[in-house]
Amino acid sequence: MAEIAVEIAYAGPEGQAVIPLAVPQGTTAWQAVELAMPKLPSGVRPDPARLGIFATKVPADRVLEEGDRVEIYRPLILDPMEARRRRAARGA
């Protein structure tokens, strides 16, 4: 079976990583993340519901294409609406 080149990307308080992988055609986004787990910074716990490809959220079962960069997103620490309210209250 032919392989395709993809990347897994993560950036967070644990560290940053861009992991190049060669995976079989038909590999899903989550399967690629599982393959990259040993190379991710210690403490990273990916969530299948928080994945994207080139800044577009995708389901974990999305089949990857040549050159895709799977991004692992972190949970939000603060709701964006609450952050706006706080900035408005400060006058910023």
Secondary structure, 3 states (H helix, E strand, C coil): CCEEEEEEEEEECCEEEEEEEEEECCCEHHHHHHHHHHHCCCCCCCCCCCEEECCEEECCCCECCCCCEEEECCCCCCCHHHHHHHHHHHCC
